[in-house]
Amino acid sequence: MPPCAAEAVLLDPKIQVVRNLAREYGAHLLAVDGMLAELIATTGEYWAADGIHPTPAGHAALAAAWLRLVA
């Protein structure tokens, strides 16, 4: 289930702050919001039952993506 509109309204400004800080400091950024949305759209709630908080499988996918990003 993707996050509801109210949750998106609360999260989007925070996501933008994090993206801006990563850009400002040249930090690696894993776009978790987009990644989880893609996974959920293709394979359902296996990755994040509420659309926001990763399940154990979602955490494993994020860890693998992070390792690809920084390796």
Buried (B, 14 or more C-beta within 10 A) or exposed (E): EBBEEEEBEEEEEEBEEBEEEBEEEEEEEBBBBEBBBEBBEEEEBEBBBBBBEBBEEBEEBBEEBEEEEEE
